[in-house]
Amino acid sequence: MPGSTKAIKQGMKSGFRMAGGWLLGMGWLGLCFWGIVEAFGTEANFSEGHHPSRVLGYFLLAAAAVIFVLTANRWKKYCPESCLRLRSGLCSNWRTGTPSTIRRCLFLV
């Protein structure tokens, strides 16, 4: 019984780590979008009274770039796996697929 408790704790730890990674990734993506909107948005894109700050936008994009580089060792092992899953999912019905599916698959290969 003690071995199974240890396995459950290890699984919970792994799950919380994965959920935390997804939340941090979504936060990073939000930081990128916020930086893009602030740096390249016009006053027409915002509600009345808000003026986009180019300096803030470029600062946010620079911060996102630094985070991207510093955390590369953590996310780089998941990127090829995700790309392979996407490609295999799009090409799964190669023989019975429509011409658009076949074109997408040829583009990915």
C-alpha positions as CSV (number, residue, x, y, z in Angstrom):
1,M,0.0,0.0,0.0
2,P,2.7,2.6,0.7
3,G,4.0,2.2,-2.9
4,S,0.6,3.2,-4.3
5,T,0.4,6.2,-2.1
6,K,3.7,7.4,-3.3
7,A,2.6,6.9,-6.9
8,I,-0.5,8.9,-6.3
9,K,1.5,11.7,-4.8
10,Q,3.9,11.7,-7.7
11,G,1.0,11.8,-10.2
12,M,-0.6,14.7,-8.3
13,K,2.7,16.6,-8.3
14,S,3.1,16.0,-12.0
15,G,-0.5,17.2,-12.7
16,F,-0.1,20.3,-10.7
17,R,3.2,21.0,-12.4
18,M,1.5,20.6,-15.8
19,A,-1.4,22.8,-14.9
20,G,0.9,25.4,-13.6
21,G,2.9,25.3,-16.8
22,W,-0.3,25.8,-18.9
23,L,-1.4,28.7,-16.7
24,L,2.0,30.4,-16.9
25,G,2.0,29.8,-20.7
26,M,-1.4,31.5,-21.0
27,G,-0.1,34.4,-18.9
28,W,2.9,34.7,-21.2
29,L,0.7,34.7,-24.3
30,G,-1.5,37.4,-22.6
31,L,1.7,39.4,-22.0
32,C,2.6,39.1,-25.7
33,F,-0.9,40.2,-26.8
34,W,-1.0,43.1,-24.4
35,G,2.4,44.3,-25.6
36,I,1.3,44.0,-29.3
37,V,-1.9,46.0,-28.6
38,E,-0.1,48.7,-26.7
39,A,2.8,49.0,-29.1
40,F,0.9,48.9,-32.4
41,G,-2.6,49.8,-31.5
42,T,-4.3,53.1,-32.4
43,E,-6.5,55.2,-30.2
44,A,-9.5,53.9,-32.2
45,N,-8.8,50.4,-30.8
46,F,-9.3,51.5,-27.2
47,S,-12.2,52.9,-25.1
48,E,-12.5,56.6,-24.7
49,G,-9.8,58.2,-22.5
50,H,-7.2,55.4,-23.0
51,H,-4.2,56.2,-25.1
52,P,-1.8,53.4,-26.2
53,S,1.7,53.7,-24.7
54,R,4.3,52.6,-27.2
55,V,7.0,52.5,-24.5
56,L,4.9,50.2,-22.3
57,G,4.1,48.0,-25.3
58,Y,7.8,47.6,-26.3
59,F,8.7,47.0,-22.7
60,L,6.1,44.2,-22.4
61,L,7.3,42.6,-25.7
62,A,10.9,42.8,-24.4
63,A,9.9,41.1,-21.1
64,A,8.0,38.4,-23.1
65,A,11.1,37.8,-25.2
66,V,13.3,37.5,-22.1
67,I,10.9,35.1,-20.5
68,F,10.8,33.1,-23.8
69,V,14.6,32.8,-23.9
70,L,15.1,32.0,-20.2
71,T,12.5,29.3,-20.1
72,A,13.5,27.6,-23.4
73,N,14.9,24.5,-21.7
74,R,11.5,23.8,-20.1
75,W,9.3,24.1,-23.2
76,K,11.6,23.0,-26.0
77,K,11.0,19.3,-25.3
78,Y,7.2,19.6,-25.7
79,C,7.3,21.6,-29.0
80,P,8.4,18.7,-31.4
81,E,5.9,16.3,-29.7
82,S,3.0,18.8,-30.2
83,C,4.0,19.4,-33.9
84,L,4.1,15.7,-34.6
85,R,0.7,15.2,-32.9
86,L,-0.8,18.0,-35.0
87,R,0.7,16.6,-38.2
88,S,-0.5,13.1,-37.5
89,G,-4.0,14.4,-36.6
90,L,-4.3,16.4,-39.8
91,C,-3.0,13.5,-42.0
92,S,-4.9,10.7,-40.3
93,N,-7.5,10.4,-43.1
94,W,-5.1,10.7,-46.0
95,R,-6.7,7.9,-48.0
96,T,-10.3,8.8,-47.3
97,G,-9.8,12.6,-47.0
98,T,-11.0,15.4,-49.1
99,P,-8.6,17.2,-51.4
100,S,-8.2,20.0,-48.9
101,T,-7.1,17.5,-46.2
102,I,-4.6,16.1,-48.7
103,R,-3.2,19.5,-49.5
104,R,-2.9,20.4,-45.8
105,C,-1.0,17.2,-45.2
106,L,1.4,17.8,-48.2
107,F,2.0,21.3,-46.9
108,L,3.0,19.9,-43.5
109,V,5.3,17.3,-44.9
